[in-house]
Amino acid sequence: MADHLDRAGRPAAGRAHGPPRGLRTHSRDGVLSTGFAGRWGADAGWWKLDAARAVADAEPGRRIVWIDDDLAHQAADTGEWLAANGHVLVVAPDYLAGLTHAELDRVEAWLDEPS
């Protein structure tokens, strides 16, 4: 057995062995350039907004906290929907700094408010 393979013949941990399993990097019709080919892939607009809409539609009135470092870059796609859905709190942490204690405090305070 080669030293770079485990007993099952898979690349051993810690060795570079290509892209993660399931990542699609080739071009195909209906697949976004990100390679995401799941349920929300290839839809017009931002797939995460489609997912958030689906959750909100499935449970109207449910308070939702959406934390995503991509939100700041997607304001044009999300702004109108978020303005019309006050039961959704969005937090867009800086992608380099990550989620801060202040942002978590904001989420906690919002959840503690009466609906």
C-alpha positions, -999 to 999 in steps of 0.1 A, spaced: 0 0 0 13 34 -10 21 58 19 -3 84 5 -34 61 6 -53 48 35 -63 11 39 -94 17 18 -74 32 -10 -85 67 -4 -60 96 -2 -46 98 34 -55 127 56 -33 157 54 -24 152 17 -36 174 -11 -60 154 -32 -80 178 -53 -113 196 -48 -138 185 -21 -161 157 -31 -193 170 -47 -178 203 -59 -186 208 -96 -161 230 -113 -169 222 -149 -194 242 -170 -229 228 -174 -263 242 -184 -283 252 -154 -254 252 -129 -241 284 -114 -204 292 -118 -200 285 -81 -205 249 -89 -236 248 -67 -260 223 -84 -283 217 -55 -320 225 -51 -314 263 -53 -287 262 -80 -291 280 -113 -321 300 -103 -322 337 -113 -311 359 -84 -294 348 -52 -301 312 -42 -299 320 -5 -327 346 -8 -349 319 -25 -342 296 4 -351 323 30 -383 330 11 -392 294 12 -387 292 49 -407 324 56 -435 312 33 -437 278 49 -440 294 84 -456 328 81 -450 350 111 -421 329 124 -393 351 136 -362 343 116 -326 353 122 -305 352 91 -267 355 97 -246 356 66 -214 374 56 -227 376 20 -257 397 29 -239 430 26 -229 421 -10 -264 411 -19 -283 442 -7 -297 449 -42 -313 414 -43 -325 413 -6 -334 448 3 -370 449 -9 -379 415 5 -363 422 38 -380 456 41 -414 438 36 -406 411 62 -400 427 96 -401 393 112 -367 386 97 -336 399 114 -305 400 92 -269 402 105 -241 406 80 -208 400 98 -176 412 83 -162 381 65 -127 387 79 -137 395 115 -165 370 117 -195 372 140 -189 395 169 -202 395 205 -220 427 197 -238 411 168 -248 381 190 -260 405 217 -282 422 190 -297 388 180 -304 379 216 -320 413 223 -342 410 192 -353 375 201 -361 386 236 -385 414 223 -422 405 222 -433 394 187 
